[in-house]
């Protein structure tokens, strides 16, 4: 039985209950026939003619058959005798209607739950998709930032290394000992040296140029015979030098550093002053001043090592100088013809 038929049956049963309880409703009163009073006028007239009308006689009332209640429904008419409705049927019909309504409500709730669940799942999927997109974008951004940071760091490190290894112009200060060489050793002993270098080194090339101003002072000696008599004497000499050299560097192996070894070679202008030679000459012992000395040319060659020390460089070097002195007084045989010496100095260079 469909839900519509059950509903119609329930309404019919309820309508019957209303008839039993107190009559049909106003809307149905026109459909329920009332009992008719049928008068047998012919018989009454015949009896009246035969005998007088008795006061205790009553009129015969003929009633029709029991009225029926017609309920028009979708499945047809349902006829129920008045007061003949089964209470259990009504109860069952009402229960069936209620079950039908309950089932419909449950189906509606279930459909709503499914719809809510589907919508909730869709929202969750959308949220997960958004989170995935955001996470992917963040990962990509992090990757790009990392690459950019690494690139920037590498560039900064490269620039820092370039700045660190940059050469260019420099100025230095050095000092040390100076020793006579060759024939100069016959009349002189060691002394001191002061050097002020100024130069330029290429950053990407091993070449450079250097000029320096230096002063070398060597002490004179006396020569005695077997009896202890002085046969020759020489005064101290001072060599004033202005040198120009070519420099060739070779960096130390390993990490980036300014430390290197180098070689020098060049020429210079020198003045050899204060030294006198011999003891028999009328001018023996007379010192030759700087203004009286002649400017002579010489050459030099040397090598050194430069060690990085913070923003400066600590260097150690030695060079060999040979200068034609042309002193006026000298012992026969060549002492004083050339002045040769070797300074060994330690100093700092500032870039």
C-alpha positions as CSV (number, residue, x, y, z in Angstrom):
1,X,0.0,0.0,0.0
2,X,1.3,3.4,-1.0
3,X,1.6,6.3,1.4
4,X,-1.3,8.1,-0.3
5,X,-3.6,5.1,0.2
6,X,-2.6,4.8,3.8
7,X,-3.3,8.4,4.3
8,X,-6.8,8.1,2.7
9,X,-7.6,5.1,4.9
10,X,-6.6,6.9,8.0
11,X,-8.7,9.9,7.1
12,X,-11.7,7.6,6.5
13,X,-11.3,6.0,9.8
14,X,-11.0,9.3,11.6
15,X,-14.2,10.5,9.8
16,X,-16.1,7.4,11.1
17,X,-14.9,8.1,14.6
18,X,-16.3,11.6,14.3
19,X,-19.7,10.2,13.2
20,X,-19.8,7.8,16.1
21,X,-18.8,10.5,18.6
22,X,-21.4,13.2,17.7
23,X,-22.4,13.3,14.2
24,X,-20.8,14.2,10.9
25,X,-19.1,17.5,10.4
26,X,-21.0,20.3,8.8
27,X,-19.4,19.8,5.5
28,X,-20.7,16.3,5.3
29,X,-24.2,16.9,6.7
30,X,-25.7,17.4,3.3
31,X,-24.4,14.0,2.2
32,X,-25.9,12.0,5.1
33,X,-29.6,11.3,4.6
34,X,-32.0,11.9,7.5
35,X,-34.7,9.4,8.4
36,X,-37.9,10.0,6.5
37,X,-41.4,9.7,8.1
38,X,-43.6,8.0,5.6
39,X,-47.3,8.3,6.3
40,X,-49.6,5.6,5.0
41,X,-52.4,8.1,4.3
42,X,-54.7,5.5,2.6
43,X,-54.6,3.1,5.5
44,X,-55.1,5.9,8.0
45,X,-58.1,7.1,6.2
46,X,-59.6,3.6,6.0
47,X,-59.1,3.0,9.7
48,X,-60.5,6.3,10.5
49,X,-63.6,5.4,8.7
50,X,-64.1,2.2,10.5
51,X,-63.4,3.3,14.1
52,X,-62.7,6.4,15.8
53,X,-59.2,7.6,16.3
54,X,-57.8,6.6,19.6
55,X,-55.7,8.9,21.5
56,X,-53.3,6.2,22.4
57,X,-52.7,5.2,18.8
58,X,-49.5,6.3,17.3
59,X,-48.3,7.0,13.8
60,X,-46.3,4.3,12.2
61,X,-42.8,5.6,11.4
62,X,-41.0,3.7,8.7
63,X,-37.2,4.3,8.7
64,X,-34.9,3.6,5.9
65,X,-31.9,1.4,6.2
66,X,-28.9,2.5,8.1
67,X,-27.3,5.4,6.5
68,X,-23.8,5.1,5.1
69,X,-20.9,7.5,5.1
70,X,-19.3,8.0,1.7
71,X,-15.7,9.2,1.6
72,X,-14.4,10.0,-1.8
73,X,-10.7,8.9,-2.1
74,X,-8.1,8.4,-4.8
75,X,-8.7,4.6,-4.8
76,X,-12.5,5.0,-4.8
77,X,-15.3,5.4,-2.3
78,X,-15.0,4.0,1.2
79,X,-18.4,3.2,2.8
80,X,-18.5,2.9,6.5
81,X,-21.5,2.2,8.6
82,X,-21.9,4.6,11.4
83,X,-20.5,3.5,14.7
84,X,-19.0,0.4,13.0
85,X,-15.4,1.6,12.7
86,X,-12.8,-0.8,14.2
87,X,-10.7,1.0,16.7
88,X,-7.7,-1.3,16.0
89,X,-7.9,-0.5,12.3
90,X,-7.8,3.2,13.1
91,X,-4.9,2.8,15.4
92,X,-3.0,0.8,12.8
93,X,-3.8,3.3,10.1
94,X,-2.6,6.2,12.3
95,X,0.5,4.2,13.2
96,X,1.1,3.5,9.5
97,X,0.8,7.1,8.7
98,X,3.1,8.1,11.5
99,X,5.6,5.4,10.4
100,X,5.4,6.7,6.9
101,X,6.0,10.3,8.1
102,X,8.9,9.1,10.3
103,X,10.4,7.2,7.4
104,X,10.1,10.2,5.2
105,X,11.7,12.4,7.8
106,X,14.5,9.8,8.3
107,X,15.1,9.7,4.6
108,X,15.1,13.5,4.5
109,X,17.5,13.6,7.4
110,X,19.7,11.0,5.8
111,X,19.7,12.8,2.5
112,X,20.6,16.1,4.4
113,X,23.4,14.3,6.2
114,X,24.8,12.9,3.0
115,X,24.5,16.4,1.4
116,X,26.2,17.9,4.5
117,X,28.9,15.2,4.4
118,X,29.5,15.7,0.7
119,X,29.7,19.5,1.2
120,X,32.0,19.0,4.2
121,X,34.2,16.7,2.3
122,X,34.3,19.2,-0.6
123,X,35.2,21.9,1.8
124,X,37.9,19.7,3.3
125,X,39.2,18.9,-0.2
126,X,39.2,22.5,-1.1
127,X,41.1,23.4,2.1
128,X,43.6,20.6,1.6
129,X,44.1,21.7,-2.0
130,X,44.6,25.3,-0.9
131,X,47.1,24.2,1.8
132,X,48.9,22.1,-0.9
133,X,49.1,25.1,-3.2
134,X,50.2,27.4,-0.4
135,X,52.8,24.8,0.7
136,X,54.1,24.3,-2.9
137,X,54.3,28.1,-3.3
138,X,56.2,28.4,0.0
139,X,58.5,25.6,-1.0
140,X,59.2,27.2,-4.3
141,X,59.7,30.6,-2.7
142,X,62.0,29.1,-0.1
143,X,64.0,27.3,-2.9
144,X,64.2,30.5,-4.9
145,X,65.2,32.5,-1.8
146,X,67.8,29.8,-0.9
147,X,69.2,29.9,-4.5
148,X,69.2,33.7,-4.4
149,X,70.8,33.8,-1.0
150,X,73.5,31.2,-2.0
151,X,74.1,33.2,-5.2
152,X,74.3,36.4,-3.3
153,X,76.6,34.8,-0.7
154,X,78.8,33.5,-3.4
155,X,79.0,36.8,-5.1
156,X,79.7,38.6,-1.8
157,X,82.4,36.0,-1.0
158,X,83.9,36.5,-4.5
159,X,83.8,40.3,-4.1
160,X,85.3,40.0,-0.6
161,X,88.0,37.6,-2.0
162,X,88.7,40.0,-4.9
163,X,88.9,42.9,-2.4
164,X,91.1,40.8,-0.2
165,X,93.4,39.9,-3.0
166,X,93.4,43.3,-4.6
167,X,96.9,44.7,-4.9
168,X,97.4,48.2,-6.3
169,X,99.7,50.8,-4.8
170,X,101.5,50.3,-1.5
171,X,104.0,52.0,0.8
172,X,106.4,50.3,3.2
173,X,109.0,50.7,5.8
174,X,111.9,48.3,6.4
175,X,115.2,48.1,8.2
176,X,118.0,45.6,8.8
177,X,121.7,44.9,8.4
178,X,124.0,45.6,5.5
179,X,127.2,43.6,4.8
180,X,130.1,44.5,2.4
181,X,130.8,42.1,-0.5
182,X,133.7,41.3,-2.8
183,X,136.7,43.8,-2.5
184,X,134.7,46.1,-0.2
185,X,135.2,43.5,2.5
186,X,139.0,44.4,2.6
187,X,138.3,47.7,4.3
188,X,134.8,47.5,5.7
189,X,132.7,45.5,8.1
190,X,128.9,45.2,8.4
191,X,126.6,48.1,9.2
192,X,122.9,49.0,8.9
193,X,120.2,49.6,6.3
194,X,117.0,51.6,6.1
195,X,114.6,51.2,3.1
196,X,111.4,52.9,2.2
197,X,109.7,51.1,-0.7
198,X,106.9,52.5,-2.8
199,X,105.3,50.4,-5.6
200,X,102.4,49.0,-7.5
201,X,101.3,45.3,-8.0
202,X,98.8,44.1,-10.5
203,X,95.8,42.2,-9.0
204,X,95.3,39.7,-11.8
205,X,98.9,39.5,-13.0
206,X,102.1,38.6,-11.3
207,X,104.0,41.6,-12.4
208,X,104.7,44.8,-10.5
209,X,107.0,47.8,-10.2
210,X,108.8,49.1,-7.2
211,X,111.0,52.1,-6.4
212,X,112.7,52.5,-3.1
213,X,114.9,54.9,-1.3
214,X,117.6,53.3,0.9
215,X,120.6,54.2,3.0
216,X,123.4,51.7,3.7
217,X,126.1,52.5,6.2
218,X,129.2,50.2,6.6
219,X,132.0,50.7,9.2
220,X,135.6,51.2,8.1
221,X,138.6,49.2,9.4
222,X,142.4,49.6,9.9
223,X,145.0,47.4,8.4
224,X,148.1,46.6,10.6
225,X,151.4,45.1,9.8
226,X,153.1,42.4,11.8
227,X,154.6,45.0,14.2
228,X,151.2,46.5,14.8
229,X,151.9,49.6,12.7
230,X,148.8,50.9,10.8
231,X,149.6,50.7,7.1
232,X,146.1,51.5,5.8
233,X,142.9,53.0,7.1
234,X,139.5,53.6,5.7
235,X,136.7,55.7,7.1
236,X,133.1,54.6,7.3
237,X,131.1,54.9,4.1
238,X,127.4,55.7,3.5
239,X,125.7,54.7,0.3
240,X,122.6,56.7,-0.6
241,X,120.5,54.9,-3.2
242,X,117.4,55.5,-5.3
243,X,116.4,52.3,-7.1
244,X,113.9,51.3,-9.7
245,X,113.0,47.6,-10.0
246,X,110.8,45.1,-11.8
247,X,108.9,42.7,-9.5
248,X,107.7,39.2,-10.3
249,X,105.3,37.5,-7.8
250,X,104.3,33.9,-7.2
251,X,101.5,33.3,-4.7
252,X,101.8,30.6,-2.2
253,X,99.7,27.5,-2.8
254,X,96.5,26.9,-0.9
255,X,93.6,29.1,0.0
256,X,93.1,32.7,-1.2
257,X,95.8,34.8,0.4
258,X,98.0,37.7,-0.3
259,X,101.1,35.8,0.8
260,X,103.7,35.3,-2.0
261,X,107.3,35.1,-2.9
262,X,108.9,37.6,-5.3
263,X,112.0,38.5,-7.2
264,X,113.4,41.9,-7.9
265,X,115.9,43.3,-10.4
266,X,116.7,46.8,-11.5
267,X,119.1,49.7,-11.6
268,X,119.7,52.7,-9.4
269,X,121.5,56.0,-8.8
270,X,123.9,56.0,-5.9
271,X,126.2,58.3,-4.0
272,X,129.1,56.8,-1.9
273,X,130.2,59.3,0.7
274,X,132.4,59.7,3.7
275,X,134.9,56.9,2.9
276,X,138.6,57.6,2.2
277,X,141.3,55.1,1.4
278,X,145.1,54.9,2.1
279,X,147.4,56.4,4.7
280,X,150.2,57.9,2.8
281,X,148.3,60.4,0.7
282,X,148.3,64.0,2.0
283,X,144.5,63.8,2.1
284,X,144.4,60.5,3.9
285,X,141.6,60.4,6.5
286,X,139.6,63.2,4.9
287,X,135.9,62.3,4.6
288,X,134.1,62.8,1.4
289,X,130.8,64.6,2.0
290,X,127.5,63.8,0.3
291,X,127.7,67.0,-1.8
292,X,131.2,66.3,-2.9
293,X,130.5,62.7,-3.9
294,X,129.7,61.8,-7.4
295,X,126.4,60.2,-8.5
296,X,127.2,56.7,-9.9
297,X,124.9,54.1,-11.4
298,X,124.7,50.5,-10.3
299,X,122.5,47.5,-10.5
300,X,120.8,45.2,-8.0
301,X,119.0,41.8,-7.9
302,X,117.2,40.2,-5.0
303,X,114.3,38.1,-3.7
304,X,111.9,38.1,-0.8
305,X,108.8,36.7,0.8
306,X,105.7,38.6,1.8
307,X,103.3,37.2,4.4
308,X,99.7,38.4,4.9
309,X,99.3,40.0,8.3
310,X,95.8,41.4,8.8
311,X,95.4,44.4,6.4
312,X,99.2,44.7,5.9
313,X,102.0,42.4,4.6
314,X,105.1,41.5,6.5
315,X,108.0,41.0,4.1
316,X,111.6,39.8,4.3
317,X,114.1,40.4,1.5
318,X,117.7,40.6,0.5
319,X,119.4,42.2,-2.5
320,X,122.9,42.4,-3.9
321,X,124.1,45.9,-5.0
322,X,127.2,46.8,-7.0
323,X,128.1,50.4,-7.5
324,X,131.1,52.0,-9.2
325,X,132.2,54.4,-6.5
326,X,135.2,56.2,-8.1
327,X,136.5,57.4,-4.8
328,X,139.6,59.7,-5.0
329,X,141.6,57.8,-2.5
330,X,142.0,54.1,-2.6
331,X,144.7,51.5,-2.1
332,X,146.3,50.3,-5.3
333,X,144.8,47.0,-6.5
334,X,141.2,48.1,-6.6
335,X,139.8,48.6,-3.1
336,X,137.2,51.4,-3.6
337,X,136.8,51.0,-7.3
338,X,133.5,49.2,-6.8
339,X,131.3,49.3,-3.7
340,X,129.4,46.0,-3.3
341,X,127.1,45.2,-0.4
342,X,124.1,43.1,0.5
343,X,121.3,44.4,2.8
344,X,118.9,42.0,4.6
345,X,115.8,43.8,5.8
346,X,112.4,43.1,7.4
347,X,109.5,45.5,7.0
348,X,105.8,46.1,6.5
349,X,103.8,47.1,3.4
350,X,100.5,49.1,3.6
351,X,98.0,49.0,0.7
